[in-house]
Amino acid sequence: METVFGEHSRVSEVVTIDQIKNWNNGDIITIKAGTGAGKSHFIKNILYAHAKHHHKKILMLIHRINCTDQFQAEVEKDKKTDVIEIKTYQSIEAKYKKNETFDFSPYQYIVCDEFHYFMSDAAFNKTTDMSLETILALSNKIRIFMSATGDYMTRYIANYKKMETINYELKIYFNFIKQLTFFNRDDTLESFIEEVIERNIKTIFFIQSARKAFELYKKYKDYAMYNCGKSDRHYKYVDQEKINTMLQEEKFNDLILITTTCMDAGVNIIDEELQHIVCDVKDTGTLVQCIGRKRIRSKDDGIYLHIKTITNQQLGGMVTQLSKKLEMAQYLRNNNIQDYIEKYPREYDKWTIVYTDIVADESDKATLKINELMYFKCLLDIAEVEAMIKYGDFGYCKYLAVKFGFFDEQNGYDYTLIEEVEKNKVLENYLDGIVGKVMLQAKDRTELIEKVNVRDGNNNRLLKNIDTLNGKLKGIGLNFIIDQFETSRIVNGKKQKYKQAWRVLRLSDY
């Protein structure tokens, strides 16, 4: 495995004509570069010129219809269809599903754009491995895999498939993200939209659930345009004319765009008025692709990013579900099909990793197989989720804060969790109301502990230690401290000593 790193901003500065000349039939090239780094420009110009000079052709494979339409229009406009032909991965897979083959013979270069597709879409498309395996078998072609989020796939090809790769990597920066905000609740999405409308802020909402995206659009359709995949049942509500205009002009005219992740890659939005992106998307790779739809055009341009968080409890549930998938696949690997069906009755084909496959030339017979691509992704997903959990409270938020550059050793994490801000305001008002009480009685102390609400991460037990409570107040930036002191009171005519009395003070008075 050879890796060429680049501090440059453009792919063509790292992958030069001289590099291309050194490629040979059978080579597998991977290019990791952020959105807007010129991956498509490299294919349409640098590789195009080289291929045309040598009378070679390029097959460009794209995974989203919106991207295909946009890229096809660009190639036609530039009069480069003589060398570049565009297809979707799904069109290749459709042929192989019908036991047909695709003729790759006219092409010298097979370009797999946004090749994270093979793993990211495998969760709902069980045939992504068909196109991948076909392309990897083309040992007489030069195969080029490009993505900003293709790390998993590069590792799969090199480490799992044991195939040599030549890797080019440009450092990806997220300094265009001006502010990072997280939110917990679905109703916060509506609060965002209300604010967007009130303040006239141009915003994209990426929603993983097609149903949730449509319901949101339906409520605010006077201000929004809607987009989803053509296979979705809500596609009839998509204004295709508006979508086409958006692809051609690389901007949308409505105040709000509500879209599923059908628009997570390849589509360019060049519009400095667009400054807010809201993501309700679980997969971190898809999340990175979504925020990359906005193309940055100046040092003052950028986005305010708002992400639906995943709680530590939900992360634990994801590990359980992913582990079940692995367990079932591993059992099938080590046992025969009959034993597998008996162990997992009625759910043997429920999980994506294991699928039913028709036996060649015997349409009335089927067998069970393991999707090795998904098996590998499952392993990596578990590792990523467990890494999030290790961060402790709000592990998902902290993991992404580190990834996007919102953490440093001196200042800690620099993100906002909206619902926590609301809770902190309530807590601040409560603390302000009990400042001045000379000593908190037992019931007051109990209420204070419940209001500060620090819990053990293992058993959810409420913690009562004063240092722990003060640590929480300091951590969320409240200007209060719980003071422990010694005092005495006259109770029923007798002097009663209190060696560990509590009171709440403002830090300025402490």
Secondary structure, DSSP 4 states (H G I P E B T S, - for coil): -EEEEE-SSSHHHHS-HHHHHT--TT-EEEEE--TTSSHHHIIIIIIHHHHHHTT--EEEEES-HHHHHHHHHHHHHTT-TTTEEEEEHHHHHHHHHTT-----TT-SEEEEETTTHHHHGGGT-TTHHHHHHHHHT-TTSEEEEEESS-HHHHHIIIIIS----EEEEEPP--TTEEEEEEE--THHHHHHHHHHHHHT-EEEEEES-HHHHHHHHHHTTTTEEEE--TTSTTGGGS-HHHHHHHHHHTS--SSEEEE-GGGSSS--B--TTEEEEEEE---HHHHHHHHTTBPP-STT--EEEEEE---HHHHHHHHHHHHHHHHHHHHHHHS-HHHHHHHSTTTTTTSTTEEEEEPTT-TT-EEEEE-HHHHHHHHHHHHHHHHHHTT-TTHHHHHHHHHTT-EETTTEE--EEHHHHHHHHHHHHHHHHHTT-SS--HHHHHHHHHHH--B-TTT-PBP--HHHHHHHHHHTT-SEEEEEEEEEEEETTEEEEEEEEEEEEEGGG-
